[in-house]
Amino acid sequence: MDLKLSPLTMPTSVRPGAGVRPGATAGVADSGGGFSGALKSALNSVSAAQNESTRLQQEVQMENPSVSLEQTMVAIQKAQIGFTATLHVRNRMVQAYTDIMNMQV
């Protein structure tokens, strides 16, 4: 499971000092996914880790000799760490949204 996010680059239409062309739309669609794409791929990775740990747990319970208990426990821990990290990111995003909505203009 790889939870590293690749560095994002700003499209030229939204870089400071670059100026925006008339009629051009600047946004996430221009950057090839941007933050939403990175978040979606991280969530898919966490989901895949949880599915893998569930599968390994079932294999151990069915006494499959090709699946070790150690391998299963490592997969469970990876899934748990990924879920905890995702939960913290979600909580930070909700807090940031709440802070922005409570700002006085």
C-alpha positions as CSV (number, residue, x, y, z in Angstrom):
1,M,0.0,0.0,0.0
2,D,1.5,3.3,-1.1
3,L,0.0,6.4,0.5
4,K,2.5,8.9,-0.9
5,L,1.0,11.7,-2.9
6,S,2.8,12.9,-6.0
7,P,3.7,16.6,-6.1
8,L,1.1,18.7,-7.8
9,T,2.0,21.5,-10.2
10,M,-0.2,24.5,-10.8
11,P,-1.5,25.0,-14.3
12,T,-0.1,28.1,-16.0
13,S,-3.6,29.7,-16.1
14,V,-3.7,30.0,-12.2
15,R,0.0,30.7,-11.4
16,P,0.5,34.1,-9.8
17,G,1.5,36.7,-12.3
18,A,0.8,34.5,-15.3
19,G,-2.6,36.1,-16.1
20,V,-5.7,34.3,-17.2
21,R,-6.7,34.2,-20.9
22,P,-10.1,35.5,-21.7
23,G,-12.6,32.6,-21.9
24,A,-10.2,30.1,-20.3
25,T,-11.4,28.1,-17.4
26,A,-9.0,27.6,-14.6
27,G,-9.6,24.8,-12.2
28,V,-9.1,21.2,-11.2
29,A,-9.9,19.9,-14.6
30,D,-6.9,21.6,-16.1
31,S,-4.4,20.0,-13.7
32,G,-5.4,16.4,-14.6
33,G,-7.2,15.6,-11.4
34,G,-5.4,17.7,-8.8
35,F,-6.3,17.3,-5.2
36,S,-9.5,15.4,-5.9
37,G,-7.7,12.9,-8.0
38,A,-5.0,12.4,-5.4
39,L,-7.6,12.0,-2.7
40,K,-9.6,9.5,-4.7
41,S,-6.5,7.4,-5.5
42,A,-5.5,7.4,-1.8
43,L,-9.1,6.3,-0.8
44,N,-9.0,3.6,-3.4
45,S,-5.6,2.4,-2.0
46,V,-7.0,2.2,1.6
47,S,-10.1,0.4,0.3
48,A,-7.9,-2.1,-1.5
49,A,-5.8,-2.7,1.6
50,Q,-8.9,-3.4,3.7
51,N,-10.3,-5.8,1.1
52,E,-7.0,-7.6,1.0
53,S,-6.8,-7.9,4.7
54,T,-10.4,-9.3,4.8
55,R,-9.5,-11.8,2.1
56,L,-6.4,-12.9,4.0
57,Q,-8.4,-13.2,7.2
58,Q,-10.9,-15.5,5.5
59,E,-8.1,-17.6,4.0
60,V,-6.5,-18.1,7.5
61,Q,-9.9,-19.0,9.0
62,M,-10.3,-21.6,6.2
63,E,-6.8,-22.9,7.1
64,N,-5.3,-22.3,3.7
65,P,-1.7,-23.5,4.0
66,S,-0.4,-20.9,1.5
67,V,-1.4,-17.9,3.7
68,S,0.5,-17.3,6.9
69,L,-0.8,-15.7,10.0
70,E,2.1,-13.2,10.0
71,Q,1.2,-12.1,6.5
72,T,-2.4,-11.7,7.6
73,M,-1.5,-9.7,10.7
74,V,0.7,-7.3,8.6
75,A,-2.1,-6.8,6.1
76,I,-4.5,-6.0,9.0
77,Q,-2.1,-3.5,10.4
78,K,-1.6,-1.8,7.1
79,A,-5.3,-1.5,6.6
80,Q,-5.8,-0.1,10.1
81,I,-3.0,2.5,9.7
82,G,-4.4,3.5,6.3
83,F,-7.9,3.9,7.7
84,T,-6.7,5.9,10.7
85,A,-4.7,8.2,8.4
86,T,-7.8,8.6,6.2
87,L,-9.9,9.4,9.3
88,H,-7.4,12.1,10.4
89,V,-7.4,13.7,6.9
90,R,-11.2,13.8,6.9
91,N,-11.3,15.4,10.3
92,R,-8.8,18.0,9.2
93,M,-10.7,18.8,6.1
94,V,-14.0,19.2,8.0
95,Q,-12.2,21.4,10.5
96,A,-10.8,23.6,7.7
97,Y,-14.2,23.8,6.1
98,T,-15.7,24.9,9.4
99,D,-13.0,27.5,10.0
100,I,-13.5,28.9,6.5
101,M,-17.3,29.1,6.9
102,N,-16.9,30.9,10.2
103,M,-14.6,33.6,8.8
104,Q,-16.1,37.0,8.7
105,V,-15.9,38.8,5.4
